[in-house]
Amino acid sequence: MRLIDPMKNGGTQRVPPFSVRGVLRVVSWLAVGAGAAGIALDFVRLQNTLVIILVSGVPVLVLAGVIGFVGLSLLQRGREAAVAGVLALVGIGTQLPLFVASDVPDHGVRVIVMQANVLFDGADPNAFVRQVRDNHVEILTVDELTPGAAEAFGKAGLGELLPYRYLEPATFATGTGIYSRYPLSDLVSHDGYLMNQLSASIDVPRLGPVTVHALHPIQPLYGSADWVSELNRVRGILDRSNLRQPAIAGGDFNATFDHAQFRALLDRFEDATDQAGAGYLLTYPTDKWIAPAVGVDHILVSGGVATEVRTVDLPGSDHRALVATVTLTGT
């Protein structure tokens, strides 16, 4: 065998050229794979804590899939781009409901609802009450309500704005409350949960009784099986709502719209963010170096349509609050 020395006679060793297109193709396919994973995660109901946490990132994965499709299209990879395009469309379809508003009813009674997780004694009482006042809130559901926070909100003037209340304050994250501009009745505290889950009936002028739930199922880090169990039992609370009157449920559900277990709650109810086509309303966390990354606070509606939903700041809390304008039309 004859060996050829590439350096003889002034020769140079040839190295295969670096292919930018090849690298971009690989990166695009990795992005497409992320998008496919996002689609799969959007439908799974595995009782695995890591999977449950990953589901919160489905919107980012879907976006990656779209970017992968664009990359393959620019590289003129026809068949590959077609496959990626189909996956991108499916991924977009999982997110599209949040951006398409429901029809606005031509009749009904408008109420303004606020859902707030106040982080124990963390939320600034004056700023919190200012948000209630400035947004003309009529029905307020509160999570992580401590006795100290309830007292501080009262001193800041919350009772003057919302004089009727049903509160079960407690230490740390377990306390919950319902505040209302209108009289309350049929007060119920549901047993068997780590955090307090409350229900009441509110007599809304020109409409009549409206069922209101203040809910706070546990987060999956307490245990994925317990998280699934509490969400299932919260669905039971919602399903037992009085069928003859409208209902509103506000809470930190510790779940996003992409969790199949959360969407299972939407049998008789609809997510106000979905109804209003408000898109991604990210509420948590607000006390970290990153911006809010997930939307775990929700307002659910039965017998009505939310026409506007937005987030508002809660200084001192680790959540943003949700404020929804809801037109209740009856059941």
matplotlib code that plots the C-alpha trace (Angstrom):
import matplotlib.pyplot as plt

x = [0.0, 1.3, 0.9, 0.6, 1.9, -0.4, 2.3, 4.8, 5.5, 3.9, 0.5, -2.0, -4.3, -7.9, -10.6, -14.3, -15.9, -18.1, -21.7, -23.9, -26.9, -26.3, -26.1, -29.3, -31.1, -30.2, -31.2, -34.5, -35.3, -34.4, -36.9, -39.5, -38.9, -39.5, -42.8, -43.8, -43.0, -45.2, -48.1, -47.7, -47.4, -50.6, -52.6, -50.9, -52.3, -49.3, -49.0, -45.4, -44.2, -41.5, -44.0, -46.5, -44.0, -42.8, -46.4, -46.2, -43.7, -45.9, -46.3, -42.5, -42.2, -45.0, -43.2, -40.0, -41.9, -43.0, -39.4, -38.3, -40.8, -39.7, -36.1, -36.7, -38.8, -36.0, -33.6, -36.0, -36.4, -39.8, -41.0, -39.3, -40.9, -44.3, -44.1, -42.9, -45.7, -48.3, -46.9, -46.7, -50.4, -51.3, -49.3, -50.8, -54.2, -53.6, -53.0, -55.4, -58.5, -56.7, -56.6, -60.1, -62.8, -66.3, -69.3, -70.3, -73.8, -76.4, -78.0, -77.1, -75.6, -72.0, -69.9, -66.2, -64.3, -60.8, -58.7, -55.7, -53.1, -51.7, -48.7, -49.5, -48.9, -46.8, -49.2, -49.1, -52.5, -52.9, -51.8, -54.1, -57.1, -56.2, -56.4, -59.8, -61.0, -59.5, -60.8, -64.3, -64.2, -67.5, -66.5, -63.1, -61.6, -58.4, -55.9, -53.2, -55.2, -53.8, -55.5, -53.0, -53.6, -57.4, -57.0, -54.6, -56.9, -59.8, -57.8, -56.8, -60.5, -61.4, -64.5, -65.8, -65.6, -66.7, -68.7, -69.8, -67.3, -66.8, -63.3, -61.4, -58.0, -55.2, -51.4, -49.2, -50.9, -54.1, -56.3, -59.0, -61.6, -64.6, -65.4, -68.4, -70.2, -73.5, -75.0, -73.7, -75.6, -75.3, -71.7, -69.8, -66.3, -65.3, -63.5, -60.6, -58.2, -54.9, -56.0, -59.4, -62.0, -65.0, -68.4, -71.1, -74.1, -74.1, -77.3, -76.4, -78.8, -81.0, -79.9, -80.4, -78.2, -74.8, -72.6, -69.1, -66.2, -62.8, -60.4, -56.8, -55.8, -52.3, -49.3, -47.8, -44.6, -46.6, -47.0, -48.3, -50.9, -52.3, -52.3, -54.4, -56.7, -57.4, -58.1, -60.5, -62.3, -62.3, -64.1, -66.7, -67.2, -67.8, -70.0, -72.2, -72.8, -76.5, -77.6, -80.3, -78.0, -74.8, -71.5, -68.0, -64.9, -61.7, -58.5, -54.8, -55.3, -51.6, -52.2, -52.1, -54.5, -52.2, -52.7, -55.2, -56.2, -57.1, -59.1, -61.1, -62.6, -64.1, -67.2, -69.9, -67.4, -65.2, -61.9, -62.5, -59.1, -60.3, -63.7, -62.1, -59.4, -56.9, -54.0, -51.2, -51.9, -48.9, -49.4, -46.5, -43.8, -43.4, -40.8, -38.0, -35.3, -37.4, -40.6, -43.9, -43.7, -46.9, -50.6, -51.8, -54.5, -57.8, -61.4, -64.0, -67.4, -70.7, -73.8, -72.0, -69.1, -65.9, -65.5, -62.2, -59.5, -56.2, -53.5, -52.7, -49.7, -49.8, -46.7, -45.4, -47.1, -45.5, -48.5, -50.2, -53.9, -56.6, -59.4, -62.3, -65.3, -68.0, -71.5, -73.7, -76.7, -78.0, -78.0]
y = [0.0, 3.4, 6.2, 9.7, 12.5, 15.5, 17.8, 16.8, 19.3, 22.1, 20.4, 21.2, 18.8, 19.4, 19.6, 19.2, 22.7, 23.8, 23.7, 26.5, 25.1, 21.7, 23.1, 25.2, 22.1, 20.2, 23.2, 23.5, 19.9, 20.1, 23.0, 20.9, 18.1, 20.6, 21.6, 18.0, 17.5, 20.5, 19.0, 15.7, 17.4, 19.4, 16.2, 14.0, 13.4, 11.6, 11.8, 12.8, 16.0, 16.7, 16.2, 18.4, 21.2, 20.8, 21.2, 24.8, 25.4, 24.2, 27.7, 28.0, 24.6, 25.3, 28.6, 26.6, 24.3, 27.3, 28.6, 25.1, 25.2, 28.6, 27.5, 24.4, 26.6, 29.1, 26.2, 25.1, 21.6, 21.0, 17.7, 18.3, 21.8, 20.3, 17.9, 20.6, 22.9, 20.3, 20.0, 23.8, 24.1, 21.4, 23.2, 26.6, 24.9, 24.0, 27.7, 29.4, 29.4, 31.8, 34.4, 34.0, 35.9, 34.5, 36.3, 39.3, 38.8, 41.6, 41.3, 40.5, 42.2, 43.3, 42.5, 43.1, 40.2, 40.1, 37.1, 37.7, 35.6, 37.9, 35.8, 35.5, 39.0, 40.0, 42.1, 45.8, 46.6, 50.1, 49.1, 46.1, 48.1, 50.8, 48.2, 47.1, 50.7, 51.8, 48.7, 49.1, 45.5, 44.0, 40.4, 39.5, 36.1, 35.9, 33.2, 32.9, 35.1, 35.3, 36.9, 39.7, 40.4, 40.4, 42.9, 45.1, 45.1, 46.2, 49.0, 50.1, 50.5, 47.2, 46.9, 50.2, 49.1, 45.4, 45.4, 41.7, 39.0, 35.3, 34.7, 31.6, 33.2, 30.9, 30.8, 30.5, 29.6, 27.9, 31.0, 32.0, 34.7, 36.0, 39.8, 41.3, 44.6, 42.7, 40.5, 36.9, 33.8, 30.0, 30.0, 26.7, 25.7, 22.5, 19.9, 17.6, 20.1, 21.4, 25.0, 26.4, 26.2, 28.4, 28.9, 31.4, 32.9, 36.6, 38.6, 40.7, 43.5, 43.1, 39.5, 37.6, 34.9, 34.1, 31.3, 32.3, 29.9, 30.9, 28.0, 27.1, 23.5, 22.5, 22.8, 19.7, 20.0, 18.8, 15.5, 14.9, 12.4, 14.8, 17.6, 15.5, 14.4, 17.9, 19.2, 16.3, 17.2, 20.9, 19.8, 18.2, 21.5, 23.2, 20.5, 20.7, 24.4, 25.4, 24.7, 27.3, 30.3, 31.7, 31.0, 32.4, 30.7, 32.6, 31.0, 30.1, 26.7, 26.0, 24.9, 26.5, 26.3, 23.6, 21.2, 18.6, 18.2, 21.9, 21.8, 18.9, 21.5, 23.3, 21.1, 23.5, 26.5, 28.4, 30.2, 33.9, 34.4, 32.0, 33.8, 37.2, 36.1, 37.8, 35.5, 34.7, 36.4, 35.4, 35.8, 34.0, 34.6, 38.3, 38.1, 36.5, 37.9, 36.6, 38.0, 36.2, 32.9, 31.0, 31.8, 29.8, 32.2, 31.9, 33.2, 30.7, 31.6, 29.7, 31.4, 34.4, 35.7, 37.5, 40.4, 41.7, 40.1, 41.7, 41.4, 44.1, 44.5, 43.4, 44.9, 42.6, 39.5, 36.8, 36.9, 39.4, 39.6, 39.0, 41.5, 40.3, 42.1, 39.5, 39.8, 37.4, 36.2, 33.4, 29.7]
z = [0.0, -1.0, 1.5, 0.2, 2.3, 1.7, 2.9, 0.1, -2.6, -0.7, -0.5, 2.3, 4.1, 2.9, 5.6, 4.7, 4.5, 7.4, 6.2, 7.7, 5.9, 7.5, 11.0, 10.4, 9.2, 12.4, 14.6, 12.7, 13.2, 16.9, 17.1, 15.3, 17.8, 20.6, 19.0, 18.7, 22.4, 23.2, 21.4, 23.2, 26.6, 25.9, 25.9, 28.5, 31.9, 33.5, 37.3, 37.1, 38.7, 36.1, 33.2, 35.0, 35.3, 31.7, 30.5, 31.8, 29.0, 26.1, 24.6, 24.3, 22.8, 20.3, 19.3, 18.8, 16.4, 14.4, 14.2, 13.1, 10.2, 9.2, 9.2, 7.0, 4.6, 4.2, 3.6, 0.8, 2.3, 0.7, 2.2, 5.5, 5.7, 4.9, 7.8, 10.1, 8.9, 9.8, 13.3, 13.6, 12.7, 15.3, 17.9, 17.1, 17.3, 21.0, 21.7, 19.4, 21.8, 24.1, 21.3, 19.8, 21.7, 22.2, 20.9, 23.1, 24.4, 23.6, 27.0, 30.6, 33.7, 33.8, 36.9, 37.5, 39.2, 40.6, 41.6, 43.8, 45.5, 48.1, 49.4, 53.1, 54.6, 51.6, 49.4, 50.2, 51.7, 50.4, 46.9, 47.0, 48.0, 45.4, 42.7, 43.9, 44.0, 40.6, 38.8, 40.3, 41.5, 42.7, 43.4, 44.8, 45.5, 47.5, 48.1, 50.8, 53.1, 56.6, 59.6, 59.5, 55.9, 56.3, 59.2, 57.2, 54.1, 56.4, 57.8, 54.3, 53.4, 51.7, 53.8, 52.5, 48.9, 49.4, 52.7, 52.5, 53.0, 53.7, 55.0, 56.2, 56.9, 58.0, 58.3, 55.3, 52.0, 53.4, 53.9, 51.4, 51.1, 49.2, 49.2, 47.6, 47.0, 47.4, 50.1, 50.6, 51.6, 51.4, 52.8, 52.3, 53.3, 51.5, 53.7, 52.7, 51.1, 52.2, 51.4, 52.1, 49.3, 49.7, 48.0, 48.5, 46.7, 45.9, 45.2, 42.2, 41.4, 38.3, 38.0, 41.3, 42.9, 41.5, 42.9, 43.6, 44.4, 45.8, 45.1, 45.7, 44.9, 45.9, 43.6, 42.0, 44.0, 47.0, 45.1, 41.6, 42.7, 45.3, 42.8, 40.4, 43.2, 44.4, 40.8, 40.4, 43.6, 42.7, 39.5, 41.8, 43.5, 40.2, 38.8, 41.9, 41.4, 41.3, 37.7, 38.0, 38.5, 36.9, 38.6, 38.9, 40.2, 41.0, 42.2, 42.0, 40.3, 40.2, 36.6, 33.2, 30.3, 28.8, 31.6, 30.5, 34.2, 34.3, 31.1, 32.5, 34.9, 32.0, 31.6, 32.8, 33.0, 30.6, 31.3, 31.2, 29.4, 26.7, 26.4, 26.1, 23.7, 26.0, 25.1, 27.5, 30.9, 32.9, 36.7, 38.4, 39.6, 40.2, 43.0, 41.0, 38.6, 35.7, 34.4, 35.1, 33.2, 33.7, 34.0, 37.0, 38.2, 36.5, 36.6, 35.4, 34.2, 33.8, 32.5, 31.2, 29.0, 30.0, 27.5, 28.9, 31.2, 32.2, 34.8, 37.4, 39.7, 43.4, 45.0, 47.7, 46.3, 44.1, 41.7, 39.5, 40.0, 37.3, 36.6, 34.4, 33.1, 32.9, 31.4, 33.2, 31.1, 33.3, 32.7]

ax = plt.figure().add_subplot(projection="3d")
ax.plot(x, y, z, "-o")
ax.set_aspect("equal")
plt.show()
